[in-house]
Amino acid sequence: MGTIRKPHNDIIGYCCELRNRRTGIGYVVIYDRKKGFDCDADYRFVISCETHGTMTSAPSEKKAREIMKSVDFCEECMNG
């Protein structure tokens, strides 16, 4: 079971998460497909906007963290 601060840390493949900086609600989470996260993606690390269900992927954890911080991949967050 996740904690209040990190509610997604019990999901298989979980790497890290941040509160969504664009909306102030919800979380943006990074999952690792090699650690069991099941998702059809081009790259190993999957970045998910948990509020809107939007996902993208990145070839490295470093790049995934950059994407997670900006939340530019989620169109609904960008327009909200």
MARVOLUM-748209 format. One record per atom (N, C-alpha, C): chain; residue in one letter; x, y, z; residue number from 0. Coordinates in pm, 1 decimal. Atoms other than C-alpha are relative to their C-alpha. Example, Ala and Ser with C-alpha at 12.3 -4.5 7.8 and 13.67 -1.06 7.14 Angstrom:
! MARVOLUM-748209
A/A/89.0/-119.0/0.0/0
A/A/1230.0/-450.0/780.0/0
A/A/90.0/120.0/0.0/0
A/S/-82.0/-119.0/-6.0/1
A/S/1367.0/-106.0/714.0/1
A/S/-77.0/109.0/73.0/1
This chain:
! MARVOLUM-748209
A/M/83.7/-118.5/0.0/0
A/M/0.0/0.0/0.0/0
A/M/88.2/124.8/0.0/0
A/G/-74.5/-124.4/6.0/1
A/G/129.5/345.7/-89.6/1
A/G/-22.0/84.5/125.6/1
A/T/14.4/-91.3/-112.8/2
A/T/173.7/622.8/161.8/2
A/T/-70.4/126.2/-46.3/2
A/I/64.2/-126.5/37.6/3
A/I/5.3/963.3/169.8/3
A/I/93.7/81.6/-88.2/3
A/R/-97.1/-79.1/75.5/4
A/R/325.7/1124.8/40.3/4
A/R/36.7/-64.0/-133.7/4
A/K/-35.5/74.5/121.8/5
A/K/404.1/855.2/-219.2/5
A/K/-104.8/-108.1/-26.1/5
A/P/110.2/95.6/11.4/6
A/P/70.9/690.2/-304.7/6
A/P/17.9/-109.2/-105.5/6
A/H/-15.6/98.7/106.8/7
A/H/200.8/495.1/-605.7/7
A/H/117.5/-95.7/21.3/7
A/N/-121.4/78.5/-18.0/8
A/N/509.2/329.7/-453.5/8
A/N/-23.8/-149.2/17.8/8
A/D/29.4/142.0/-9.6/9
A/D/332.1/-5.2/-422.5/9
A/D/-32.2/-62.7/-136.2/9
A/I/28.2/50.2/134.5/10
A/I/277.6/-40.5/-799.8/10
A/I/127.2/-59.5/-59.1/10
A/I/-114.7/67.8/60.5/11
A/I/507.5/-282.9/-982.0/11
A/I/68.0/91.6/-100.5/11
A/G/-77.1/-81.4/92.0/12
A/G/784.5/-98.0/-1165.5/12
A/G/16.9/144.4/43.0/12
A/Y/-7.6/-137.7/-49.4/13
A/Y/753.1/221.6/-958.7/13
A/Y/144.2/44.5/16.8/13
A/C/-132.2/-60.6/-21.0/14
A/C/1062.6/447.2/-968.4/14
A/C/-9.8/119.9/92.5/14
A/C/12.7/-121.7/-79.2/15
A/C/958.1/787.8/-834.7/15
A/C/-123.7/77.3/-45.6/15
A/E/114.7/-82.7/35.2/16
A/E/684.5/1050.8/-837.5/16
A/E/14.1/138.7/60.3/16
A/L/6.5/-138.3/-47.3/17
A/L/623.1/1421.2/-792.8/17
A/L/-143.9/47.3/-8.4/17
A/R/129.6/-66.5/12.9/18
A/R/314.5/1627.6/-729.0/18
A/R/3.9/76.1/-133.1/18
A/N/6.6/-66.6/129.8/19
A/N/203.0/1768.2/-1064.6/19
A/N/20.4/150.2/17.7/19
A/R/-34.6/-141.5/-16.6/20
A/R/365.6/2113.2/-1086.4/20
A/R/-86.5/93.4/-83.8/20
A/R/84.5/-85.4/85.2/21
A/R/136.8/2241.8/-1361.5/21
A/R/-137.3/23.1/60.8/21
A/T/136.7/-10.4/-50.4/22
A/T/-194.8/2169.6/-1194.4/22
A/T/-6.4/12.8/151.4/22
A/G/0.7/-1.5/-145.8/23
A/G/-98.9/2135.9/-827.7/23
A/G/-81.2/-112.1/61.3/23
A/I/75.7/116.5/-48.1/24
A/I/-320.1/1828.5/-804.4/24
A/I/48.9/-123.9/-72.2/24
A/G/-42.7/124.5/61.7/25
A/G/-238.9/1468.1/-875.6/25
A/G/150.5/-14.8/-2.3/25
A/Y/-141.8/32.7/3.9/26
A/Y/98.2/1312.0/-942.6/26
A/Y/45.1/-34.1/-141.1/26
A/V/-66.1/47.8/120.9/27
A/V/339.5/1247.1/-1227.1/27
A/V/96.7/-106.7/48.7/27
A/V/-72.9/116.1/-51.1/28
A/V/500.1/904.9/-1186.3/28
A/V/86.1/-60.9/-109.7/28
A/I/-87.1/73.8/91.5/29
A/I/790.8/720.6/-1348.5/29
A/I/-4.6/-147.2/37.4/29
A/Y/-1.2/145.4/-16.9/30
A/Y/766.3/344.2/-1395.5/30
A/Y/108.5/-59.0/-89.5/30
A/D/-104.6/69.8/73.7/31
A/D/1037.3/104.2/-1514.9/31
A/D/-57.0/-129.6/-55.8/31
A/R/53.7/120.3/63.8/32
A/R/924.7/-157.0/-1766.6/32
A/R/83.8/-123.7/31.3/32
A/K/-86.0/114.6/-32.8/33
A/K/1223.9/-378.4/-1679.2/33
A/K/-24.8/-53.5/141.1/33
A/K/33.4/44.3/-135.9/34
A/K/1098.7/-396.5/-1320.7/34
A/K/-143.7/-50.3/8.0/34
A/G/130.4/64.3/2.8/35
A/G/763.5/-534.2/-1431.3/35
A/G/-119.3/85.7/-36.8/35
A/F/113.7/-83.2/39.1/36
A/F/549.2/-234.7/-1530.4/36
A/F/-42.5/-38.2/-141.0/36
A/D/49.4/50.2/127.8/37
A/D/333.5/-365.2/-1814.3/37
A/D/-68.6/111.6/-77.8/37
A/C/51.8/-110.7/80.2/38
A/C/279.9/-98.7/-2079.0/38
A/C/62.1/-8.4/-139.2/38
A/D/-51.2/-3.7/136.3/39
A/D/315.5/-72.7/-2455.5/39
A/D/63.9/136.7/-22.2/39
A/A/-72.1/-127.1/14.4/40
A/A/584.8/196.0/-2491.3/40
A/A/125.6/-22.1/-83.7/40
A/D/-120.0/8.4/82.3/41
A/D/881.8/273.3/-2713.4/41
A/D/126.6/-19.5/82.3/41
A/Y/-121.3/2.1/-81.3/42
A/Y/1132.7/306.9/-2428.6/42
A/Y/-24.7/-63.8/136.4/42
A/R/3.2/70.1/-128.2/43
A/R/1213.2/154.5/-2090.0/43
A/R/-77.9/73.3/108.8/43
A/F/60.5/-75.5/-109.5/44
A/F/1095.1/434.1/-1857.9/44
A/F/-128.0/68.5/-46.6/44
A/V/131.4/-53.8/35.0/45
A/V/727.4/530.3/-1867.8/45
A/V/-35.5/110.5/98.7/45
A/I/39.6/-113.5/-81.4/46
A/I/616.7/871.4/-1739.9/46
A/I/-151.1/15.0/-14.0/46
A/S/145.7/-1.4/1.7/47
A/S/251.0/892.2/-1642.3/47
A/S/-56.1/118.5/77.2/47
A/C/78.5/-101.4/-70.1/48
A/C/26.3/1186.5/-1558.6/48
A/C/-118.1/-77.1/58.6/48
A/E/102.0/82.1/-63.3/49
A/E/-190.0/1002.0/-1307.3/49
A/E/-136.4/68.7/2.2/49
A/T/127.0/-72.8/0.4/50
A/T/-457.4/1275.5/-1314.3/50
A/T/-78.1/-25.6/-128.4/50
A/H/67.0/11.8/129.6/51
A/H/-533.3/1242.1/-1687.3/51
A/H/24.9/-132.3/-71.3/51
A/G/-27.6/129.2/61.7/52
A/G/-392.6/896.8/-1766.9/52
A/G/87.6/8.2/-123.6/52
A/T/-87.6/-18.6/115.2/53
A/T/-152.9/1037.0/-2027.2/53
A/T/137.1/-59.4/30.4/53
A/M/-131.3/60.9/-18.6/54
A/M/172.5/846.3/-2076.7/54
A/M/92.7/30.6/-115.6/54
A/T/-105.1/-7.2/100.9/55
A/T/499.3/887.3/-2262.2/55
A/T/115.9/-83.2/53.8/55
A/S/-112.7/79.6/-48.0/56
A/S/834.4/710.9/-2238.2/56
A/S/132.1/66.0/-36.2/56
A/A/-134.0/-55.0/20.5/57
A/A/1205.8/786.0/-2227.5/57
A/A/102.2/-113.4/10.5/57
A/P/-101.2/106.9/0.5/58
A/P/1522.6/579.9/-2287.6/58
A/P/84.2/-7.1/127.4/58
A/S/-80.8/0.2/-122.2/59
A/S/1690.8/679.8/-1959.0/59
A/S/-79.6/59.1/115.7/59
A/E/69.2/-55.6/-116.0/60
A/E/1581.6/758.6/-1605.2/60
A/E/25.5/150.1/11.0/60
A/K/-31.9/-143.1/-4.0/61
A/K/1758.1/1094.6/-1628.3/61
A/K/-95.2/79.4/-90.1/61
A/K/90.9/-67.2/93.6/62
A/K/1551.6/1194.3/-1933.8/62
A/K/-144.6/-7.1/50.8/62
A/A/135.1/15.8/-54.1/63
A/A/1235.6/1057.3/-1771.4/63
A/A/-26.1/100.4/112.1/63
A/R/15.3/-97.6/-109.0/64
A/R/1294.0/1278.9/-1466.5/64
A/R/-15.6/142.0/-53.6/64
A/E/15.7/-131.7/62.9/65
A/E/1333.0/1585.1/-1691.2/65
A/E/-142.8/17.9/-51.5/65
A/I/136.1/-3.3/54.8/66
A/I/1003.5/1503.8/-1863.8/66
A/I/-102.1/9.2/113.3/66
A/M/90.9/0.8/-114.4/67
A/M/832.5/1435.6/-1528.7/67
A/M/-12.6/139.3/60.6/67
A/K/1.7/-132.3/-63.2/68
A/K/928.1/1778.4/-1394.1/68
A/K/-75.2/103.8/-82.3/68
A/S/63.9/-100.5/85.2/69
A/S/796.3/1972.2/-1694.4/69
A/S/-146.6/-30.5/-30.1/69
A/V/135.1/48.0/31.9/70
A/V/476.9/1768.2/-1759.0/70
A/V/-47.3/48.3/-137.5/70
A/D/35.2/-47.9/133.6/71
A/D/487.1/1892.4/-2120.7/71
A/D/-66.9/-106.2/-87.9/71
A/F/57.1/107.9/80.5/72
A/F/370.4/1552.9/-2250.1/72
A/F/-151.7/-11.8/15.8/72
A/C/144.2/9.1/-24.2/73
A/C/19.0/1590.0/-2104.7/73
A/C/-70.4/123.6/-52.8/73
A/E/68.9/-112.5/65.1/74
A/E/-193.4/1807.2/-2329.9/74
A/E/-104.3/64.4/91.3/74
A/E/102.3/-54.6/-89.6/75
A/E/-470.3/1844.6/-2070.9/75
A/E/62.0/87.8/109.3/75
A/C/-69.9/-82.3/-100.6/76
A/C/-221.3/1975.2/-1810.6/76
A/C/49.8/129.8/-63.3/76
A/M/-52.5/-118.2/69.0/77
A/M/-72.8/2214.2/-2067.1/77
A/M/-111.7/103.0/-24.1/77
A/N/112.4/-89.8/29.2/78
A/N/-417.7/2358.6/-2148.7/78
A/N/-77.7/41.6/123.9/78
A/G/77.4/-27.9/-121.7/79
A/G/-542.6/2364.8/-1790.2/79
A/G/61.3/103.3/79.0/79
